[in-house]
Amino acid sequence: MSTDKIGIIRTKVRAGDRVFSTSTLLAGSVILVVLAAVAIFLFVQSMPALVAPPGTLPHGAPSFWSYVFPFVFGTVWAAAIALLFAIPISIGVALFISHYAPRRIAQLLGYIVDLLAAVPSVVFGLWGIGVLAPTLQPLYKWLNLNLGWIPFFGGQVSGTGRTILTVGIVLAVMVLPIMTAVCREIFLQTPRLYEEAALALGATRWEMIRIAVLPFARPGIISAAMLGLGRALGETLAVAMVLSPAAVVTFFLLTSRNPNTIAGNIALQFPEASGIGVNTLIASGLVLFVITFIVNAIARFAVNRRKEFSGAN
């Protein structure tokens, strides 16, 4: 430490601090470089498919966008079904862990939720094929017979249960850990003053959660949903194993002709692709990259809106 003529104290920068700051800067730069390299690779390899003349693309598609649109629809549709199941369940589990369960049970459930995120995708795929699909097939028949007038449950029911609805349920189970963990942490950050004030005014525990916890946690719930959506959009192996796919656009949930996802289509077609087919699959991967990037950017924006409350309680 030294003092100059005008009395300003200057702190000598130590060698260890300089090395640490430089290494962290390099580590952060590597992430940006890798992301940029992936984006450039996808864009360059996609150009032949993006400018290919009609009739040269796989399945005789007139253009790349007409080829990829059914897979974009299937990707978004399967992810939306997954969120429809996962959001209320993850909020319920997170509330039980944070506000209802005794301490030991809450810790045990927290460990189980965290361990569920470590289960490989292939295990979920095998579970979907061997257990979930045969179990749900009688339910699908009942839904078609009694609620077939609803467009979602119409059509010819699949005899195997390997439908887009089954895939949505499998994806919901896969995204539950990350969504539950985020919701749990957000619920625990609710200021104690809010909760105690609601209880002091005579509110029940559920009323306290409804008027104090949920409004505070709304941005966090949105960010958890967006993070789960990002995971569901990019899931590959479980979708490829469970789904009986076709390049169609349909809202039927129970039929054997189901819209495939971008990731599932790449996994199934890439081993046998060649020439322009490889470029087409890479271009569809670029579309998925952009969609996932946008979803995660929205999630990060929602998280940053509540950054100032990280130590509220």
MIMIKOL-495099 format. One record per residue (C-alpha): residue in one letter; x, y, z. Coordinates in pm, 1 decimal, m for minus. Layout:
BEGIN
<site r="a" x="X" y="Y" z="Z"/>
...
END
This chain:
BEGIN
<site r="m" x="0.0" y="0.0" z="0.0"/>
<site r="s" x="134.1" y="343.2" z="m93.1"/>
<site r="t" x="20.8" y="708.8" z="m73.8"/>
<site r="d" x="76.5" y="959.7" z="m356.8"/>
<site r="k" x="118.5" y="1339.4" z="m328.0"/>
<site r="i" x="m254.3" y="1418.6" z="m307.8"/>
<site r="g" x="m317.6" y="1165.5" z="m35.3"/>
<site r="i" x="m486.5" y="891.3" z="m238.5"/>
<site r="i" x="m412.0" y="547.8" z="m100.1"/>
<site r="r" x="m321.4" y="299.1" z="m371.0"/>
<site r="t" x="m336.5" y="m72.5" z="m294.0"/>
<site r="k" x="m65.8" y="m287.6" z="m446.1"/>
<site r="v" x="m211.8" y="m562.1" z="m660.7"/>
<site r="r" x="m79.9" y="m897.8" z="m549.5"/>
<site r="a" x="37.7" y="m1159.3" z="m795.3"/>
<site r="g" x="m219.8" y="m1411.3" z="m672.0"/>
<site r="d" x="m507.8" y="m1167.7" z="m728.9"/>
<site r="r" x="m380.0" y="m1094.0" z="m1078.5"/>
<site r="v" x="m353.9" y="m1463.2" z="m1163.1"/>
<site r="f" x="m699.6" y="m1537.0" z="m1024.0"/>
<site r="s" x="m869.1" y="m1248.7" z="m1209.8"/>
<site r="t" x="m693.7" y="m1344.4" z="m1534.0"/>
<site r="s" x="m792.7" y="m1711.4" z="m1503.0"/>
<site r="t" x="m1158.1" y="m1627.1" z="m1436.5"/>
<site r="l" x="m1158.7" y="m1391.9" z="m1735.5"/>
<site r="l" x="m1016.6" y="m1666.1" z="m1954.9"/>
<site r="a" x="m1270.1" y="m1919.3" z="m1824.4"/>
<site r="g" x="m1557.9" y="m1685.1" z="m1903.4"/>
<site r="s" x="m1414.3" y="m1611.7" z="m2245.7"/>
<site r="v" x="m1386.7" y="m1983.7" z="m2325.7"/>
<site r="i" x="m1762.4" y="m2021.9" z="m2278.2"/>
<site r="l" x="m1832.2" y="m1740.7" z="m2521.9"/>
<site r="v" x="m1581.5" y="m1876.6" z="m2772.8"/>
<site r="v" x="m1729.3" y="m2226.2" z="m2759.5"/>
<site r="l" x="m2082.8" y="m2092.0" z="m2799.1"/>
<site r="a" x="m1977.7" y="m1877.4" z="m3092.9"/>
<site r="a" x="m1790.3" y="m2170.6" z="m3250.6"/>
<site r="v" x="m2096.8" y="m2394.6" z="m3224.4"/>
<site r="a" x="m2319.5" y="m2124.9" z="m3375.9"/>
<site r="i" x="m2076.3" y="m2062.1" z="m3662.2"/>
<site r="f" x="m2039.9" y="m2433.6" z="m3733.5"/>
<site r="l" x="m2415.2" y="m2483.6" z="m3742.7"/>
<site r="f" x="m2467.4" y="m2182.1" z="m3966.3"/>
<site r="v" x="m2193.1" y="m2272.7" z="m4216.0"/>
<site r="q" x="m2299.1" y="m2636.7" z="m4240.6"/>
<site r="s" x="m2665.1" y="m2534.1" z="m4272.9"/>
<site r="m" x="m2618.7" y="m2306.3" z="m4573.6"/>
<site r="p" x="m2638.3" y="m2584.7" z="m4839.2"/>
<site r="a" x="m2976.7" y="m2691.8" z="m4700.6"/>
<site r="l" x="m3107.6" y="m2337.7" z="m4659.6"/>
<site r="v" x="m3038.5" y="m2251.2" z="m5025.5"/>
<site r="a" x="m3105.7" y="m2596.1" z="m5175.2"/>
<site r="p" x="m3334.9" y="m2600.3" z="m5481.4"/>
<site r="p" x="m3678.0" y="m2764.7" z="m5451.4"/>
<site r="g" x="m3681.9" y="m3143.7" z="m5466.6"/>
<site r="t" x="m3325.2" y="m3199.4" z="m5347.2"/>
<site r="l" x="m3404.5" y="m3210.5" z="m4976.9"/>
<site r="p" x="m3506.8" y="m3529.6" z="m4791.9"/>
<site r="h" x="m3863.5" y="m3652.2" z="m4850.4"/>
<site r="g" x="m3883.0" y="m3428.2" z="m5158.7"/>
<site r="a" x="m3952.9" y="m3119.5" z="m4950.8"/>
<site r="p" x="m3991.1" y="m2803.5" z="m5164.1"/>
<site r="s" x="m3786.1" y="m2599.0" z="m4915.2"/>
<site r="f" x="m3602.3" y="m2642.1" z="m4589.6"/>
<site r="w" x="m3868.7" y="m2456.0" z="m4393.1"/>
<site r="s" x="m4144.6" y="m2684.6" z="m4519.2"/>
<site r="y" x="m3925.8" y="m2980.4" z="m4417.3"/>
<site r="v" x="m3847.5" y="m2856.1" z="m4066.9"/>
<site r="f" x="m4185.7" y="m2706.5" z="m3975.1"/>
<site r="p" x="m4350.1" y="m3039.3" z="m3867.8"/>
<site r="f" x="m4052.6" y="m3109.2" z="m3641.9"/>
<site r="v" x="m4063.4" y="m2760.0" z="m3491.4"/>
<site r="f" x="m4431.9" y="m2814.2" z="m3422.5"/>
<site r="g" x="m4365.9" y="m3154.1" z="m3264.3"/>
<site r="t" x="m4086.6" y="m3012.6" z="m3048.6"/>
<site r="v" x="m4299.1" y="m2727.3" z="m2915.5"/>
<site r="w" x="m4608.9" y="m2947.8" z="m2879.8"/>
<site r="a" x="m4431.2" y="m3217.1" z="m2677.9"/>
<site r="a" x="m4264.4" y="m2956.0" z="m2455.7"/>
<site r="a" x="m4597.2" y="m2778.0" z="m2397.9"/>
<site r="i" x="m4760.5" y="m3105.8" z="m2291.5"/>
<site r="a" x="m4470.7" y="m3170.3" z="m2055.2"/>
<site r="l" x="m4505.0" y="m2827.5" z="m1894.1"/>
<site r="l" x="m4879.9" y="m2874.6" z="m1856.2"/>
<site r="f" x="m4811.3" y="m3170.6" z="m1627.3"/>
<site r="a" x="m4485.6" y="m3053.8" z="m1469.6"/>
<site r="i" x="m4574.2" y="m2699.4" z="m1358.3"/>
<site r="p" x="m4851.7" y="m2780.0" z="m1105.8"/>
<site r="i" x="m4669.4" y="m3088.3" z="m975.2"/>
<site r="s" x="m4339.1" y="m2904.6" z="m929.2"/>
<site r="i" x="m4510.5" y="m2614.5" z="m751.2"/>
<site r="g" x="m4697.1" y="m2856.6" z="m523.0"/>
<site r="v" x="m4384.2" y="m3056.5" z="m436.4"/>
<site r="a" x="m4182.2" y="m2739.6" z="m378.1"/>
<site r="l" x="m4451.2" y="m2594.5" z="m149.7"/>
<site r="f" x="m4471.0" y="m2918.7" z="45.5"/>
<site r="i" x="m4094.2" y="m2923.7" z="94.5"/>
<site r="s" x="m4067.6" y="m2556.3" z="187.9"/>
<site r="h" x="m4382.1" y="m2495.5" z="396.8"/>
<site r="y" x="m4558.0" y="m2818.8" z="495.5"/>
<site r="a" x="m4321.5" y="m3112.4" z="542.0"/>
<site r="p" x="m4135.3" y="m3168.1" z="869.9"/>
<site r="r" x="m3767.9" y="m3081.8" z="851.1"/>
<site r="r" x="m3633.6" y="m3437.0" z="812.9"/>
<site r="i" x="m3890.4" y="m3532.4" z="551.6"/>
<site r="a" x="m3824.8" y="m3208.2" z="363.9"/>
<site r="q" x="m3451.7" y="m3281.6" z="355.3"/>
<site r="l" x="m3515.1" y="m3637.1" z="233.7"/>
<site r="l" x="m3750.0" y="m3520.9" z="m40.0"/>
<site r="g" x="m3499.4" y="m3253.8" z="m142.2"/>
<site r="y" x="m3230.1" y="m3520.2" z="m183.6"/>
<site r="i" x="m3465.4" y="m3741.9" z="m384.7"/>
<site r="v" x="m3559.6" y="m3455.8" z="m615.9"/>
<site r="d" x="m3193.1" y="m3370.4" z="m669.5"/>
<site r="l" x="m3103.4" y="m3735.2" z="m738.1"/>
<site r="l" x="m3386.9" y="m3765.2" z="m988.9"/>
<site r="a" x="m3202.7" y="m3515.9" z="m1209.0"/>
<site r="a" x="m2908.8" y="m3758.0" z="m1230.6"/>
<site r="v" x="m3111.1" y="m4041.9" z="m1386.1"/>
<site r="p" x="m2993.5" y="m4093.7" z="m1749.1"/>
<site r="s" x="m3233.6" y="m4023.7" z="m2033.5"/>
<site r="v" x="m3213.2" y="m4383.0" z="m2155.7"/>
<site r="v" x="m3359.7" y="m4501.8" z="m1825.9"/>
<site r="f" x="m3658.7" y="m4272.7" z="m1868.6"/>
<site r="g" x="m3694.7" y="m4398.2" z="m2225.3"/>
<site r="l" x="m3695.5" y="m4761.0" z="m2115.6"/>
<site r="w" x="m3946.6" y="m4679.3" z="m1843.2"/>
<site r="g" x="m4167.1" y="m4504.3" z="m2095.4"/>
<site r="i" x="m4161.3" y="m4800.7" z="m2334.7"/>
<site r="g" x="m4180.9" y="m5084.8" z="m2084.5"/>
<site r="v" x="m4403.6" y="m4944.7" z="m1811.2"/>
<site r="l" x="m4574.4" y="m4616.1" z="m1890.1"/>
<site r="a" x="m4698.1" y="m4680.8" z="m2245.4"/>
<site r="p" x="m4862.4" y="m5022.4" z="m2172.6"/>
<site r="t" x="m5011.8" y="m4886.4" z="m1849.5"/>
<site r="l" x="m5166.7" y="m4582.2" z="m2016.5"/>
<site r="q" x="m5297.8" y="m4761.7" z="m2326.3"/>
<site r="p" x="m5628.6" y="m4872.2" z="m2161.6"/>
<site r="l" x="m5673.8" y="m4515.5" z="m2035.1"/>
<site r="y" x="m5621.8" y="m4386.7" z="m2388.8"/>
<site r="k" x="m5896.5" y="m4617.6" z="m2513.4"/>
<site r="w" x="m6131.0" y="m4491.0" z="m2243.0"/>
<site r="l" x="m6053.8" y="m4129.6" z="m2325.3"/>
<site r="n" x="m6114.3" y="m4191.2" z="m2694.6"/>
<site r="l" x="m6439.0" y="m4374.3" z="m2628.4"/>
<site r="n" x="m6585.2" y="m4125.0" z="m2382.5"/>
<site r="l" x="m6416.2" y="m3797.1" z="m2477.8"/>
<site r="g" x="m6351.6" y="m3857.0" z="m2845.9"/>
<site r="w" x="m6564.3" y="m3554.0" z="m2932.5"/>
<site r="i" x="m6278.5" y="m3341.3" z="m2797.8"/>
<site r="p" x="m6033.5" y="m3294.3" z="m3087.8"/>
<site r="f" x="m5731.2" y="m3382.4" z="m2873.8"/>
<site r="f" x="m5869.8" y="m3729.7" z="m2795.3"/>
<site r="g" x="m6003.7" y="m3814.2" z="m3141.5"/>
<site r="g" x="m5861.7" y="m4036.8" z="m3413.5"/>
<site r="q" x="m5761.9" y="m4402.6" z="m3408.2"/>
<site r="v" x="m5609.1" y="m4494.7" z="m3072.4"/>
<site r="s" x="m5258.0" y="m4636.6" z="m3079.1"/>
<site r="g" x="m5237.1" y="m5001.8" z="m2985.2"/>
<site r="t" x="m4898.7" y="m4962.3" z="m2816.2"/>
<site r="g" x="m4950.0" y="m4644.0" z="m2613.5"/>
<site r="r" x="m4640.3" y="m4486.3" z="m2772.1"/>
<site r="t" x="m4799.9" y="m4150.2" z="m2841.8"/>
<site r="i" x="m4710.2" y="m3784.9" z="m2809.5"/>
<site r="l" x="m4900.8" y="m3775.8" z="m2480.0"/>
<site r="t" x="m4678.7" y="m4052.1" z="m2340.0"/>
<site r="v" x="m4372.2" y="m3859.3" z="m2451.5"/>
<site r="g" x="m4508.4" y="m3546.6" z="m2283.3"/>
<site r="i" x="m4550.8" y="m3733.7" z="m1955.0"/>
<site r="v" x="m4197.8" y="m3875.7" z="m1976.0"/>
<site r="l" x="m4059.5" y="m3528.5" z="m2044.6"/>
<site r="a" x="m4262.0" y="m3392.1" z="m1751.9"/>
<site r="v" x="m4094.4" y="m3640.6" z="m1518.2"/>
<site r="m" x="m3753.9" y="m3546.8" z="m1660.1"/>
<site r="v" x="m3797.8" y="m3171.1" z="m1608.8"/>
<site r="l" x="m3955.7" y="m3201.0" z="m1263.5"/>
<site r="p" x="m3624.1" y="m3195.4" z="m1070.0"/>
<site r="i" x="m3494.3" y="m2864.7" z="m1208.0"/>
<site r="m" x="m3834.5" y="m2696.5" z="m1187.6"/>
<site r="t" x="m3896.8" y="m2820.8" z="m833.3"/>
<site r="a" x="m3549.7" y="m2715.0" z="m717.0"/>
<site r="v" x="m3589.5" y="m2361.3" z="m855.3"/>
<site r="c" x="m3940.7" y="m2321.4" z="m712.5"/>
<site r="r" x="m3827.2" y="m2453.0" z="m374.3"/>
<site r="e" x="m3543.6" y="m2200.0" z="m349.9"/>
<site r="i" x="m3772.4" y="m1915.7" z="m455.0"/>
<site r="f" x="m4036.6" y="m2012.6" z="m197.9"/>
<site r="l" x="m3771.4" y="m2022.3" z="75.2"/>
<site r="q" x="m3663.1" y="m1668.3" z="m15.2"/>
<site r="t" x="m4004.1" y="m1522.5" z="63.1"/>
<site r="p" x="m3949.3" y="m1256.9" z="334.9"/>
<site r="r" x="m4048.4" y="m1388.7" z="676.2"/>
<site r="l" x="m4212.7" y="m1055.7" z="748.6"/>
<site r="y" x="m4466.9" y="m1116.7" z="472.5"/>
<site r="e" x="m4554.0" y="m1463.0" z="599.0"/>
<site r="e" x="m4574.8" y="m1362.1" z="965.5"/>
<site r="a" x="m4786.0" y="m1056.5" z="882.2"/>
<site r="a" x="m5035.6" y="m1270.6" z="691.5"/>
<site r="l" x="m5056.3" y="m1523.7" z="975.5"/>
<site r="a" x="m5092.4" y="m1245.3" z="1233.4"/>
<site r="l" x="m5394.2" y="m1113.6" z="1043.1"/>
<site r="g" x="m5565.4" y="m1450.3" z="1083.8"/>
<site r="a" x="m5479.9" y="m1612.8" z="751.2"/>
<site r="t" x="m5454.1" y="m1988.8" z="732.3"/>
<site r="r" x="m5136.4" y="m2146.9" z="601.2"/>
<site r="w" x="m5281.4" y="m2185.0" z="251.7"/>
<site r="e" x="m5412.4" y="m1826.7" z="255.7"/>
<site r="m" x="m5068.1" y="m1708.0" z="365.4"/>
<site r="i" x="m4910.5" y="m1898.0" z="73.1"/>
<site r="r" x="m5168.7" y="m1760.4" z="m169.5"/>
<site r="i" x="m5135.9" y="m1394.5" z="m69.3"/>
<site r="a" x="m4768.9" y="m1377.8" z="36.2"/>
<site r="v" x="m4559.6" y="m1659.7" z="m111.9"/>
<site r="l" x="m4702.3" y="m1712.1" z="m459.7"/>
<site r="p" x="m4711.5" y="m1341.7" z="m561.8"/>
<site r="f" x="m4350.2" y="m1299.7" z="m448.5"/>
<site r="a" x="m4242.0" y="m1618.2" z="m627.5"/>
<site r="r" x="m4427.9" y="m1556.7" z="m956.3"/>
<site r="p" x="m4116.6" y="m1447.6" z="m1154.8"/>
<site r="g" x="m3925.2" y="m1743.6" z="m1013.2"/>
<site r="i" x="m4200.6" y="m1983.8" z="m1114.3"/>
<site r="i" x="m4191.9" y="m1838.3" z="m1464.5"/>
<site r="s" x="m3815.8" y="m1880.3" z="m1483.3"/>
<site r="a" x="m3843.8" y="m2239.4" z="m1356.2"/>
<site r="a" x="m4100.3" y="m2313.4" z="m1625.3"/>
<site r="m" x="m3875.8" y="m2162.9" z="m1892.0"/>
<site r="l" x="m3576.1" y="m2365.2" z="m1773.7"/>
<site r="g" x="m3787.2" y="m2680.2" z="m1781.7"/>
<site r="l" x="m3907.0" y="m2585.3" z="m2127.7"/>
<site r="g" x="m3548.4" y="m2551.2" z="m2243.5"/>
<site r="r" x="m3470.4" y="m2900.8" z="m2114.1"/>
<site r="a" x="m3779.7" y="m3049.7" z="m2274.9"/>
<site r="l" x="m3710.0" y="m2886.3" z="m2611.0"/>
<site r="g" x="m3366.0" y="m3044.2" z="m2639.9"/>
<site r="e" x="m3439.1" y="m3392.1" z="m2507.3"/>
<site r="t" x="m3339.9" y="m3657.8" z="m2761.4"/>
<site r="l" x="m3297.5" y="m4015.5" z="m2649.1"/>
<site r="a" x="m3613.7" y="m4060.3" z="m2445.5"/>
<site r="v" x="m3825.0" y="m3907.6" z="m2724.5"/>
<site r="a" x="m3660.8" y="m4123.0" z="m2993.4"/>
<site r="m" x="m3717.1" y="m4437.8" z="m2788.7"/>
<site r="v" x="m4076.6" y="m4379.9" z="m2684.7"/>
<site r="l" x="m4234.2" y="m4195.6" z="m2976.5"/>
<site r="s" x="m4380.6" y="m4358.4" z="m3286.2"/>
<site r="p" x="m4303.3" y="m4062.0" z="m3514.2"/>
<site r="a" x="m4416.8" y="m3923.3" z="m3847.3"/>
<site r="a" x="m4357.3" y="m3593.1" z="m4025.6"/>
<site r="v" x="m4710.1" y="m3466.4" z="m3960.6"/>
<site r="v" x="m4874.7" y="m3170.3" z="m3790.6"/>
<site r="t" x="m5160.1" y="m3293.8" z="m3573.3"/>
<site r="f" x="m5304.4" y="m3213.0" z="m3233.8"/>
<site r="f" x="m5427.2" y="m3570.2" z="m3174.0"/>
<site r="l" x="m5273.5" y="m3705.2" z="m2853.7"/>
<site r="l" x="m5364.9" y="m4073.0" z="m2872.7"/>
<site r="t" x="m5299.7" y="m4185.2" z="m3230.1"/>
<site r="s" x="m5009.7" y="m4383.7" z="m3372.9"/>
<site r="r" x="m4916.9" y="m4099.9" z="m3613.3"/>
<site r="n" x="m4740.0" y="m3846.7" z="m3397.0"/>
<site r="p" x="m4537.6" y="m3536.3" z="m3483.8"/>
<site r="n" x="m4168.1" y="m3597.5" z="m3429.4"/>
<site r="t" x="m3931.6" y="m3355.2" z="m3255.8"/>
<site r="i" x="m3622.6" y="m3195.5" z="m3405.3"/>
<site r="a" x="m3388.4" y="m3374.8" z="m3167.5"/>
<site r="g" x="m3563.4" y="m3708.9" z="m3217.4"/>
<site r="n" x="m3554.8" y="m3673.5" z="m3595.1"/>
<site r="i" x="m3181.9" y="m3596.3" z="m3590.5"/>
<site r="a" x="m3109.2" y="m3897.3" z="m3369.2"/>
<site r="l" x="m3307.7" y="m4133.2" z="m3594.6"/>
<site r="q" x="m3197.1" y="m4001.7" z="m3934.2"/>
<site r="f" x="m2836.6" y="m3892.9" z="m3887.4"/>
<site r="p" x="m2670.8" y="m4240.7" z="m3894.9"/>
<site r="e" x="m2804.1" y="m4305.9" z="m4246.5"/>
<site r="a" x="m2790.7" y="m3949.0" z="m4381.2"/>
<site r="s" x="m2545.5" y="m3838.7" z="m4648.3"/>
<site r="g" x="m2485.0" y="m3535.9" z="m4867.7"/>
<site r="i" x="m2754.8" y="m3273.2" z="m4847.8"/>
<site r="g" x="m2936.1" y="m3486.1" z="m4590.6"/>
<site r="v" x="m2660.2" y="m3423.0" z="m4336.1"/>
<site r="n" x="m2675.3" y="m3047.8" z="m4402.4"/>
<site r="t" x="m3052.9" y="m3056.4" z="m4361.3"/>
<site r="l" x="m3027.0" y="m3225.7" z="m4022.6"/>
<site r="i" x="m2759.9" y="m2977.5" z="m3911.6"/>
<site r="a" x="m2983.7" y="m2691.7" z="m4025.9"/>
<site r="s" x="m3269.4" y="m2831.9" z="m3818.0"/>
<site r="g" x="m3023.9" y="m2845.4" z="m3527.6"/>
<site r="l" x="m2955.0" y="m2475.8" z="m3586.7"/>
<site r="v" x="m3327.5" y="m2405.8" z="m3558.3"/>
<site r="l" x="m3339.4" y="m2597.4" z="m3229.4"/>
<site r="f" x="m3029.8" y="m2409.2" z="m3109.9"/>
<site r="v" x="m3198.4" y="m2075.2" z="m3175.0"/>
<site r="i" x="m3524.1" y="m2181.0" z="m3008.1"/>
<site r="t" x="m3343.2" y="m2310.7" z="m2699.1"/>
<site r="f" x="m3123.8" y="m2001.4" z="m2680.8"/>
<site r="i" x="m3428.5" y="m1773.9" z="m2688.5"/>
<site r="v" x="m3604.5" y="m1977.8" z="m2418.8"/>
<site r="n" x="m3303.4" y="m1970.8" z="m2185.8"/>
<site r="a" x="m3254.6" y="m1598.4" z="m2245.6"/>
<site r="i" x="m3614.5" y="m1535.4" z="m2140.7"/>
<site r="a" x="m3559.6" y="m1750.1" z="m1830.6"/>
<site r="r" x="m3246.3" y="m1555.3" z="m1738.5"/>
<site r="f" x="m3432.9" y="m1228.4" z="m1779.1"/>
<site r="a" x="m3708.8" y="m1352.3" z="m1546.1"/>
<site r="v" x="m3452.6" y="m1462.4" z="m1286.4"/>
<site r="n" x="m3271.3" y="m1128.5" z="m1294.4"/>
<site r="r" x="m3593.3" y="m945.7" z="m1217.6"/>
<site r="r" x="m3584.4" y="m1093.7" z="m866.1"/>
<site r="k" x="m3209.9" y="m1077.6" z="m808.9"/>
<site r="e" x="m3244.5" y="m797.3" z="m553.7"/>
<site r="f" x="m3458.0" y="m1020.3" z="m328.3"/>
<site r="s" x="m3198.3" y="m1298.0" z="m297.8"/>
<site r="g" x="m3143.0" y="m1218.0" z="71.3"/>
<site r="a" x="m3487.8" y="m1096.2" z="163.6"/>
<site r="n" x="m3546.0" y="m1325.0" z="457.1"/>
END
